[in-house]
Amino acid sequence: MSAKDQGLVIGGEPRVDLLPPSIREARRTKSVVRMLVAAVVVVAILVVAGVGFAVIRSVSAGVALSVEQNRTNSLLAEQTQYADARSISRQIDEAKIALALGTATEIDWRAYLEEVNATLPPGVTLTSVTVDSVSPADTLPAAEAPLQEDWVASLTIEATSLTVPDVKTWLENLEGLTGFAGVAPPVTVSGTPESGYVASIQINVNDKAYTLRFQDEDGAE
């Protein structure tokens, strides 16, 4: 057989490993230990970085919370300063509402009687006026006749005249009164030429006669 067939290498470099197996095992062990130490160091670095990041986030959140608490305390302090002003403003609003409700059925009777006096025919003089009106808590009076208008106040008037008064003209003049809601029958005239005559009449007034002095444009204060 030739040298090629026998797998021989001619002229190769001779090598001999004289190290005992224990030394070779120790070298492999050191390599593994170094890798493990490196891995532990990397893990430790990651843990420290994570802890540091968490601490920074915690401190930042604490600072933000403290800022918001200070802001809240400041707002509460400002609200306390204006508490009296808000209380006074609320009392004023309540007083305005009470005033509007209390005067909701107010009629300027002085001005209204001047209107009534202006309707009198010549020679007739007012001698007695009795006013009957509803308050804000009262219900409207029920109509006494089928065609009678709703009314919120009435005036029972007596007028005197030396001659028989012109009642027809007076009734026509009364129709121009503010809030005129009709005349409640009967209209009476009594007297004599010697003593003079007395005319009695009851005028009904509707809510158009209300002054509404303390009402806003929507009808409420």
C-alpha positions in Angstrom: 0.0 0.0 0.0 1.2 3.5 -0.7 1.6 6.3 1.9 -1.5 8.0 0.5 -3.7 5.0 0.9 -2.6 4.7 4.6 -3.7 8.3 5.4 -0.3 9.4 6.4 0.9 13.0 6.3 4.5 13.2 5.4 6.4 16.2 6.6 3.6 17.4 9.1 4.4 19.4 12.2 4.6 17.1 15.2 2.5 18.2 18.2 2.3 16.9 21.7 -0.1 18.1 24.4 1.7 17.5 27.6 -0.8 19.5 29.9 -2.6 17.3 32.3 -6.5 17.2 31.8 -7.1 19.0 35.1 -5.4 22.1 33.8 -7.4 22.1 30.6 -10.6 21.7 32.7 -9.6 24.6 34.9 -9.1 26.8 31.9 -12.6 26.0 30.6 -14.0 26.7 34.0 -12.4 30.1 34.2 -13.8 31.0 30.8 -17.3 30.0 31.9 -16.8 32.0 35.2 -15.7 35.1 33.3 -18.9 34.9 31.1 -21.1 34.4 34.2 -19.4 37.4 35.9 -19.9 39.5 32.8 -23.6 38.5 32.7 -24.1 39.3 36.4 -22.5 42.8 35.9 -24.7 43.5 32.9 -27.8 42.4 34.9 -26.7 44.6 37.9 -26.2 47.6 35.6 -29.7 47.1 34.2 -31.2 46.7 37.7 -29.4 49.9 38.9 -30.6 51.8 35.8 -34.2 50.6 36.3 -34.1 51.6 40.0 -32.7 55.0 39.1 -35.3 55.6 36.5 -38.1 54.6 38.9 -36.6 56.9 41.6 -36.5 59.8 39.1 -40.1 59.2 38.0 -41.2 59.0 41.7 -39.4 62.3 42.5 -40.9 64.0 39.5 -44.4 62.8 40.3 -43.9 64.0 43.9 -42.8 67.4 42.7 -45.8 67.6 40.3 -48.2 66.6 43.1 -46.7 69.2 45.5 -47.1 71.9 42.8 -50.8 70.9 42.3 -51.4 70.8 46.0 -50.0 74.3 46.4 -52.1 75.5 43.5 -55.2 74.0 45.1 -54.5 75.6 48.4 -54.0 78.9 46.7 -57.3 78.6 44.9 -59.1 77.7 48.2 -57.5 80.6 49.9 -58.7 83.0 47.1 -62.2 81.4 47.3 -62.2 82.1 51.1 -61.4 85.7 50.4 -64.4 86.1 48.2 -66.8 84.0 50.2 -68.3 87.1 51.8 -68.7 88.8 48.4 -70.5 85.7 47.1 -72.7 85.5 50.1 -73.7 89.2 49.7 -74.3 88.7 46.0 -76.5 85.7 46.7 -78.5 87.7 49.3 -79.0 90.5 46.8 -80.2 88.1 44.1 -82.6 86.6 46.6 -83.9 90.0 47.7 -84.4 90.9 44.0 -86.5 87.8 43.5 -88.5 88.4 46.6 -89.1 92.0 45.5 -90.2 90.9 42.1 -92.6 88.3 43.5 -93.9 90.7 46.2 -94.7 93.4 43.7 -95.9 91.1 40.9 -99.5 92.3 41.4 -98.7 95.9 42.2 -100.9 98.6 40.6 -100.1 102.3 40.9 -103.5 103.2 42.3 -102.8 106.9 42.5 -102.1 107.1 38.8 -105.0 104.8 38.1 -107.5 106.9 40.0 -106.3 109.9 38.0 -107.2 107.9 34.9 -110.6 107.1 36.3 -111.2 110.8 37.3 -110.4 111.8 33.7 -113.3 109.6 32.5 -116.0 111.5 34.4 -118.5 113.4 32.4 -118.8 117.1 33.1 -120.5 117.9 36.4 -119.7 114.5 38.0 -117.4 114.3 40.9 -115.8 111.2 42.6 -116.7 110.9 46.2 -115.8 107.4 47.2 -113.5 104.7 45.8 -113.1 101.2 47.3 -110.3 99.0 45.9 -110.3 95.2 46.0 -107.2 93.5 44.6 -105.5 90.1 44.8 -102.1 89.4 46.3 -99.4 87.3 44.7 -100.5 84.3 46.7 -104.2 84.7 45.8 -105.9 83.0 42.9 -107.7 85.0 40.3 -111.4 85.7 41.0 -113.8 83.5 39.1 -115.9 85.2 36.4 -119.4 85.9 37.6 -120.9 86.1 34.1 -120.3 84.0 31.0 -118.9 86.9 29.0 -117.1 88.6 31.8 -113.3 89.0 31.4 -110.8 87.7 34.0 -109.8 90.4 36.4 -107.3 91.0 39.2 -108.8 94.0 40.9 -112.0 95.9 41.1 -112.9 99.5 42.0 -116.3 100.3 43.5 -116.9 104.0 42.7 -119.5 106.4 43.8 -119.8 109.8 42.1 -122.2 112.7 42.7 -123.8 115.1 40.3 -126.3 117.9 40.7 -128.1 116.6 37.6 -128.7 113.1 36.3 -125.2 111.9 35.3 -124.5 110.9 31.7 -123.8 107.2 32.6 -123.6 106.1 28.9 -120.8 108.6 28.2 -119.0 107.6 31.4 -119.1 103.9 30.4 -117.7 104.7 27.0 -114.9 106.7 28.5 -114.0 103.9 31.0 -113.3 101.6 28.1 -110.0 103.5 27.5 -108.7 102.7 31.0 -105.5 100.7 31.3 -106.4 97.1 32.0 -110.1 97.7 31.7 -111.9 94.4 32.1 -115.5 95.5 32.0 -118.1 96.8 34.4 -119.8 94.6 36.9 -123.6 95.1 36.9 -125.6 96.7 38.1 -124.8 100.4 37.5 -127.1 102.4 39.8 -128.1 106.0 39.8 -130.2 107.4 42.7 -131.2 110.8 44.0 -133.5 113.7 43.4 -133.2 117.1 41.7 -133.2 118.7 45.2 -130.5 116.6 46.8 -128.5 115.6 43.8 -127.7 112.2 42.3 -125.3 109.4 43.2 -124.0 107.0 40.6 -122.5 103.7 41.8 -120.3 101.5 39.5 -117.9 98.6 39.8 -114.9 98.6 37.4 -113.0 95.4 36.9 -109.2 95.6 36.1 -107.1 92.9 34.5 -103.3 92.3 34.8 -102.4 94.8 32.1 -102.6 97.4 34.9 -99.7 95.9 36.8 -96.7 98.2 36.9 -94.1 95.3 37.0 -91.5 97.8 38.2 -89.0 95.1 39.3 -89.5 92.6 36.4 -86.9 92.2 33.7 -87.6 91.8 30.0 -88.6 88.1 30.5 -91.0 88.9 33.2 -88.8 87.7 36.1 -86.0 89.3 38.0 
